[in-house]
Amino acid sequence: MMTSSFDFVQLLRQSTRGLMRNNYYYVLAIVFVHYAGLRLRKLKNNRVEIRVLPDDVFRKIVGGFSVGSEGYVDGTCCVMGSGRFLGEWVNICCEESPKKYRTRFLNIQRDERVVYLSETLLFNVENLLGCQDPSKYFFLPASDESLHFADEVRISMISNPHECSTDLIDGVLKNFFSNPKYLRKNDVITADIREFNPNLYYSLPAPQLKLLHFRVNSITIDKKRTSKPVYVFQKVSTLIQEKEIHKNLPRSLKVSINGNNDLNIKGELQGGSDNCPEFFKKYLQELESCILPFISSDNWLGLKPVFLVEGPQGCGKYHLVKILSQRLGLNFMNVDCSEIQTLSPSQTEAKIRIAFNNAEKSTPCILKLSNIQILGKNAEGKIDERVTSNFSHQLTELYSTQSSHPLIIIATSESSELPSDFNRIFIEKIKIKYLSQNERTDLITWFLQIQNIKHSNVDISKISAMCSDFVMKDLQSLSQIAVKNRYKKTRNRKVLRLQESDLTDSYKSMQSIFSDKIGAPKIPEVHWEDIGGLASLKHEIIRRIELPLMQNSGIQSSGILLYGPPGTGKTLLAKAVATECKLNFLSVKGPELLNMYVGQSEKNVRDIFERARSASPCIIFFDELDALAPNRGRSGDSAGVMDRVVSQLLAEMDGLGSSISTFIIGATNRPDLIDPALLRPGRFDKLLYVGIYSDRESQLSVLKAITRKFSLGGTQLLEEIVEHLPKNLTGADLQAICSDAWLNAAKRVIRSYEENLMEGKGCRKPDGVVEVLREDFVDALQGLVPSVSKKELERYEKLHWELTSRKK
């Protein structure tokens, strides 16, 4: 260790001082020893910051260096930094080890005291020095030595879960050593198949296989084995491949930035981004803390390291386990249980056995069992106890003997409903929750960062607020679609600058695709400005729906029942809520769910709620609710179909539980016919009366909303028309007046054009812009008959008063 080196210098200093008293010839020796001690201390204190880059980024940067005829630059075994205090060769040392790692130093002419290493080089340095803390490393100049080439090198491939043909391995090694590589005994080398054997990369049976790792077992020079570093070159050295070995892989903490082809080492050197998003780190640390006790080979706890990660589809379970294996330097093997589960229990057991055997041959390894909730279920969806018990038995056999290399099993599930035999296996369960708005913002930013996309003019928080209940895969697709669209629009494709409209269009595209997938109807966009009046209703609906989405309070959402005379805008209100709150919209008309076959009507109700859960955040809108849920016991059908439908509807509404992203809105003209159980707390406990527009202000606001896109013949035209309107008009009546007025104006324009043609007068064809005048509205009012009579209006007012009194 370095402290022992200083102790040795101190001992020499004291010894030479004692000798100097008797013989003054030792004066020069004491001066040299003292100078050596000061020089060693100065070099030791000459600390630099160490940064690690991905191997492919590091090789890309090193590829731009040129050296003289005497040396070779090996992109896999060199370091970069400021060379003011170091020479062409350096020794990487550590305070805790007397060993040193010799490598070439490349001067990148930077002012900062930073040294860059590749991930594989750092792994080799850690293995030689026995220290995994780079902050304890320091660099000492090394003397230039004559170049030595190895006569014979023996290597072994490190095991991996994929099949590697001889042609693949030979081709990779041949191209890898086509340039001299600076290696020593026990070094690990990493070969990228895409770079060193591209012809076979796209024909591999396993597309996940991208890297091959080898370890140098021995090096021979002049028929003598050596542990010193030498160059290995295909034209000079003989390469012998020995049997496969089990060993940890270089740890990977960074992800390469896509499209970063023009790396300027004189500018800001940015080689990669953290391979773990910020919101993932808490789950990663929790899972890593559970696994670390089982990584050590001398730690025999007698427990089976089997863990469970729960979360909705696309939340990043695969990404989490993949990152963990990269950070721990373990092989990663993914097995989908949907491919293991078969109709025959014996075949399922055989496939489980094969998966365990392959994972055992690939240790140290993390075996990920995806969709564990599928395993052990037969064609009827029932638990097959034979398969579940066999799975537990094979696990026991797998961990019955202690292995020198760990095998960690992490199962993932979209549901917490697992067989009891499986629940007893897992020693720890980790649940990935839905993303908050801040986490969605960070994740979108991270996806754009690793794609090297400029987005300084984009308000990411605004986009993330739209993507309520998006999971990790959805946000990744959002960013990729936006980048693809921007790429099509941009001429300068070297630097893409994303616009906010790209992400907004991407969001709309994803919503459209998702609506088609779940079978939701195409709902036209309706905004609050399209609905005149009803200010109190808008405020109440926002309070009930929009605020829970913005602030996740965990309070169970209740249903809203809109009732009132026909044509007052109940359906329009529900559509506006879906548009303004950026929610999926499932519109259900009561009679559509009824079916002549026994049990089919109840199944239709269950399917509606299942689609809503998968499409959350979502609004289920039940139109004509009185036809779907009448009072039980009064339906008059002998089979009791309507009673069972109402009971199923009540059960599904109660089954939503504490869901804060699925909302139910009902609309009816006859709330007195609805089963009273639906109006109890927790169901449709908020009744909102949507009445007619009786006062002039509300009628004027509705007319302004309807005629927003009209070309009117006067600024005070609507105010004049309102004075001639009756008081018992609904929104549909006002819509009919405006439609008839525009149609009258269109007829007037066409009639005037035809008359001018008949008289031979020159005139311009109508350009499509129709100006609506006062006379057009007057003509429309002449044929107006209010859809709600005064007698019916009195009945609705009485019903509203009764329901309001009952709620009080």
JOWOJO-V212638 format. One line per field, one symbol per residue. ss: DSSP state (2 for helix, 1 for strand, 0 for the rest). psi: psi as a letter, one per 40 degrees, with the letter a starting at -180 (. if undefined). Layout:
ss = ???
psi = ???
This chain:
ss = 0222222222222222222222022222222222222222222220001111102222222200000000000000011110000000111111001111111111100000011111222222222220000222111110000000100111111100000002222222222200001110000111112222022220000000001111111111100111000111000001111111100000000111000000000000000111000222222222222222222000000000011111000000222222222222001111112222000022222222222222222000111111000000100000102222222222222200000000111111100000022220000111100000222222222222220001000002222222000002222222222222222220000000100222222222222222222200000000022200002222222222222222000000000111100000022222222222000111111222200000022222222222222200011111102222010000000000222222222222222000000111111100222102222000000111100010022222222222000011000022222200000010222222222222222222222222222220000000000011022222222200000002222222222222222220
psi = idddddddddddddddddddddheeeddddddddddddddddddegiihhihiiddddddddeeihiaeeiihheegiiiahfdeiadiihhiideieiihhiihhhefidighhhiiddddddddddefheheeeiihiiiihiihhhidhhhihhhiieihhidddddddddddedihhhiiieihihhhdddegddedeeidheehdihhihhdihhhfehiieihihhhdedihhhhaiiihiiihiheihihiegdghheeahhheiihehideedddddddddddddedhdehgeeihghihhiiiheefdddddddddddefiihhhhhddedhidhddddddddddddddddeeihihhhhifdedhehadeeihhddddddddddddddedihiehihhhhiiieiegiiddddedheihhhhiiiidddddddddddddeefhhfdehgdddddddfheiadddddddddddddddddehdgedhhhiiddddddddddddddddddefiihhihhideehiafddddddddddddddddhgeehhiiihhhiaiieefdddddddddddefiihhhhhdddehieihedddddddddddddddeihihhhhifddddgihieedehdefddddddddddddddedbfheehihhihiegeeeihddeeiiebgehhhhgaigdidddddddddddfdeihifidfddddddeeiiefiiddddddddddddddddddddddddddddeeihiiiheehhhhidddddddddehhhdhidddddddddddddddddd.
